[in-house]
Amino acid sequence: MFASSYTQYGSPDVLERIELPTPTPKPNDILVQIVATTVSAGDWRARSLTMPKGLGLVGRLVFGITEPRKQILGTEFSGVVVEKGANVTSFEIGDAVIGFPGASFGAHAEFITMPANGKVVRKPDNLSFEDAAAIPFGATTAYDFLVNKTKLQQGQTVLINGASGAVGSACVQIAKHIGAHVTGVCSGKNVALVKEIGADNVINYRGQSVISPTDTYDVVVDTVGTLSWAQAQHGIKVGGKMVLIAGKTSDMIFGGIKAKLAGKTMIGGVASEAPDILAAVVQLAAQGSYRPVIDRVFTFDDMQAAHAHVDTGRKRGNVLITVAQPSNIEFVA
Ligand SMILES: NC(=O)c1ccc[n+]([C@@H]2O[C@H](COP(=O)([O-])OP(=O)(O)OC[C@H]3O[C@@H](n4cnc5c(N)ncnc54)[C@H](OP(=O)(O)O)[C@@H]3O)[C@@H](O)[C@H]2O)c1
C-alpha cells in the first residue's frame, strides 16, 4: 500500500510517499481501504512539533523524543471495510465507515486496521465520504468540551474564538444545536461563513475587540490560544466558564486557580476520544445538525501542499485529502 511518512520533525518537506505491506487485520480488527482523510491541527503539531511556549518537552514526550514515534500521520478517515478478523461480527465487508484513530494516527495511507469495537462507526448513507472524513477531529473535540466537560445549556450565551477553524466551526454548530446563543470570532473573510453555520453574532477580531466589559457570556471558548485569562475574564459572567481548547501555557497551569479566585471556572485538558462521542457526532451529522466545513480538497500526492495550507493557521474548517474512489474498491472476501 502507499502511505505518507515522515522520519524527522520539520516543514511539510519532511513528508514522503512510501510503499508498505498492506496490514493484516487481527481477529478483532477490520481492514479499511481509505477513501478520504484530512490534514488536521493534530497532524500539523505532530509533524512540526509546534507546541504552546514552554511545552516543547511535552511535545517530544507525546510524539517521540528524538524522532516521530508514529511515522504515518492522519487522525480521521472515511473508507470501506475490505477485510475483517475472525471474531468481528459488528461490520461486514463492503460497509462504508468513519474512523477516528486520533492520537494513534495512521490514516494517511491506502489502508488502516482498526479494532472493530473501537473508534469506528458505519457511515450514514446521507453523508458523502468527503464530509464523513472531516467529522471526527473537530466535532468530537467540540462535543466533549461543550457537552461533557462544560455542560453547556440551552439559553446560555457562548463566545467562540476561532469560529472558522475545524474545532471552532464544530463548536458553533454544536452550541447552536444545544440551544445556546452563539457569538463567533473570526477575521473578516470568514464572517459570512460563521453566520451561515449558525452564529447569532460575529466579531471580526481584526476590527473589533473580542472581549468588552459590556458584553459578558456564560461561557468563553478559545480554540486558537490568543485569549489570555487576563483578557477573557472580563467577558465571563460570575459563575461562568472559560474553555481552553487551545491556550497559553501559563493559563493551562494557573488558570484554574485564577478563575476560582474570580468566582469562575476554567476547563481545559485534552478531548476524550471515546467511541461513544464519535457515534454521537456522526448521528448529529446524519440528522443535519452538524456539517463539517470543507476548505480545500487535495489529492494524496499533494500531501505536502495540504500540510503547507494547514501550517498557515488560517484554514477554514477542514483540509481534505482524497485517497481512493469508492467505485474502484474491490472487496476482499
Ligand atoms: N485540547 C484538545 O484536546 C484539542 C483537541 C483538538 C484540537 N486542539 C487544538 O485546537 C486548536 C484549533 O484546532 P483547529 O483544528 O480548529 O485549527 P484550525 O482549523 O487550523 O484553525 C484555523 C482557524 O483559526 C482562525 N484564527 C487564526 N488566528 C485567529 C485569531 N487570532 N482569532 C480568531 N481566530 C483565528 C482562522 O480564522 P481566520 O483566518 O478568520 O483568522 C482559521 O479559520 C489547535 O491548536 C489544536 O491543537 C486541542
PDBQT file of the ligand as one rigid body, heavy atoms in Angstrom, charges set to zero:
ROOT
HETATM    1  N1  LIG A 401      -7.419  20.314  23.824  1.00  0.00    +0.000 N 
HETATM    2  C1  LIG A 401      -7.623  19.366  22.926  1.00  0.00    +0.000 C 
HETATM    3  O1  LIG A 401      -7.863  18.203  23.256  1.00  0.00    +0.000 OA
HETATM    4  C2  LIG A 401      -7.607  19.717  21.480  1.00  0.00    +0.000 A 
HETATM    5  C3  LIG A 401      -8.219  18.851  20.550  1.00  0.00    +0.000 A 
HETATM    6  C4  LIG A 401      -8.217  19.215  19.205  1.00  0.00    +0.000 A 
HETATM    7  C5  LIG A 401      -7.591  20.410  18.817  1.00  0.00    +0.000 A 
HETATM    8  N2  LIG A 401      -6.980  21.177  19.759  1.00  0.00    +0.000 N 
HETATM    9  C6  LIG A 401      -6.300  22.430  19.374  1.00  0.00    +0.000 C 
HETATM   10  O2  LIG A 401      -7.299  23.323  18.946  1.00  0.00    +0.000 OA
HETATM   11  C7  LIG A 401      -6.696  24.280  18.093  1.00  0.00    +0.000 C 
HETATM   12  C8  LIG A 401      -7.620  24.543  16.925  1.00  0.00    +0.000 C 
HETATM   13  O3  LIG A 401      -7.682  23.422  16.079  1.00  0.00    +0.000 OA
HETATM   14  P1  LIG A 401      -8.395  23.578  14.665  1.00  0.00    +0.000 P 
HETATM   15  O4  LIG A 401      -8.312  22.260  14.022  1.00  0.00    +0.000 OA
HETATM   16  O5  LIG A 401      -9.711  24.218  14.821  1.00  0.00    +0.000 OA
HETATM   17  O6  LIG A 401      -7.386  24.624  13.968  1.00  0.00    +0.000 OA
HETATM   18  P2  LIG A 401      -7.527  25.323  12.576  1.00  0.00    +0.000 P 
HETATM   19  O7  LIG A 401      -8.685  24.766  11.830  1.00  0.00    +0.000 OA
HETATM   20  O8  LIG A 401      -6.184  25.258  11.928  1.00  0.00    +0.000 OA
HETATM   21  O9  LIG A 401      -7.812  26.851  12.946  1.00  0.00    +0.000 OA
HETATM   22  C9  LIG A 401      -7.740  27.763  11.899  1.00  0.00    +0.000 C 
HETATM   23  C10 LIG A 401      -8.697  28.900  12.141  1.00  0.00    +0.000 C 
HETATM   24  O10 LIG A 401      -8.192  29.705  13.227  1.00  0.00    +0.000 OA
HETATM   25  C11 LIG A 401      -8.629  31.029  12.979  1.00  0.00    +0.000 C 
HETATM   26  N3  LIG A 401      -7.766  32.003  13.617  1.00  0.00    +0.000 N 
HETATM   27  C12 LIG A 401      -6.444  32.182  13.420  1.00  0.00    +0.000 A 
HETATM   28  N4  LIG A 401      -5.999  33.205  14.196  1.00  0.00    +0.000 NA
HETATM   29  C13 LIG A 401      -7.079  33.675  14.869  1.00  0.00    +0.000 A 
HETATM   30  C14 LIG A 401      -7.274  34.699  15.828  1.00  0.00    +0.000 A 
HETATM   31  N5  LIG A 401      -6.263  35.467  16.257  1.00  0.00    +0.000 N 
HETATM   32  N6  LIG A 401      -8.504  34.885  16.339  1.00  0.00    +0.000 NA
HETATM   33  C15 LIG A 401      -9.551  34.119  15.934  1.00  0.00    +0.000 A 
HETATM   34  N7  LIG A 401      -9.442  33.131  15.010  1.00  0.00    +0.000 NA
HETATM   35  C16 LIG A 401      -8.215  32.912  14.494  1.00  0.00    +0.000 A 
HETATM   36  C17 LIG A 401      -8.557  31.182  11.479  1.00  0.00    +0.000 C 
HETATM   37  O11 LIG A 401      -9.573  32.096  11.104  1.00  0.00    +0.000 OA
HETATM   38  P3  LIG A 401      -9.197  33.466  10.392  1.00  0.00    +0.000 P 
HETATM   39  O12 LIG A 401      -8.482  33.072   9.104  1.00  0.00    +0.000 OA
HETATM   40  O13 LIG A 401     -10.518  34.109  10.171  1.00  0.00    +0.000 OA
HETATM   41  O14 LIG A 401      -8.267  34.184  11.307  1.00  0.00    +0.000 OA
HETATM   42  C18 LIG A 401      -8.811  29.779  10.937  1.00  0.00    +0.000 C 
HETATM   43  O15 LIG A 401     -10.096  29.630  10.348  1.00  0.00    +0.000 OA
HETATM   44  C19 LIG A 401      -5.318  23.727  17.716  1.00  0.00    +0.000 C 
HETATM   45  O16 LIG A 401      -4.340  24.436  18.452  1.00  0.00    +0.000 OA
HETATM   46  C20 LIG A 401      -5.372  22.302  18.178  1.00  0.00    +0.000 C 
HETATM   47  O17 LIG A 401      -4.094  21.807  18.536  1.00  0.00    +0.000 OA
HETATM   48  C21 LIG A 401      -6.985  20.868  21.059  1.00  0.00    +0.000 A 
ENDROOT
TORSDOF 0
